[in-house]
Amino acid sequence: MDNCNEFVNGDFGVLEEYMLSIAPFQEPITLKLYTGTIAGDPTKGIAKTFTYNQRPYKAIVSNIMQKDLVLSGGIYQLGDITIQLDMELKEIDDKTGSPGDRVIWRNHEYRPVGRIATDYLAGYVLFNYAFRRV
């Protein structure tokens, strides 16, 4: 973006133009937000159940860059994706089989892995998450 100095001067029209310019690149996803756990009954063989609230959303989705894959020290794996959201996920648990917010993209469910990277753009916060297919 060439017009960073315009943000300093308070020209938010440039930000609006930027957001409109990336709109065609956003893909439909489904946010699967963790809401709680229903206790099971181990004596009856009933496992606990995680409950979620699902809602449609749009985000920029891309593959993990090879450089990040190599330099991550094993945190990221081939097939991991990055998703840029304008909202923060509240429930993140980086373990298979545990509760936490999820994303459904192209009919596959993904869980967050690794660290969250934040970008600040004219008072807006964008959250960059790495996700792994469940």
URNORRA-V722163 format. One record per run of one state. SS is the DSSP state (H for helix, E for strand, - for the rest). FROM is the first residue (numbers start at 1). TO is the last residue. If there is no record, write none. Layout:
ss->[SS	SS]
from->[FROM	FROM]
to->[TO	TO]
This chain:
ss->[-	H	-	H	-	E	-	E	H	-	E	-	E	-	H	-	E	-	E	-	E	-	E	-]
from->[1	4	9	12	26	27	39	41	42	45	46	47	49	64	66	72	81	86	102	106	108	122	124	134]
to->[3	8	11	25	26	38	40	41	44	45	46	48	63	65	71	80	85	101	105	107	121	123	133	134]
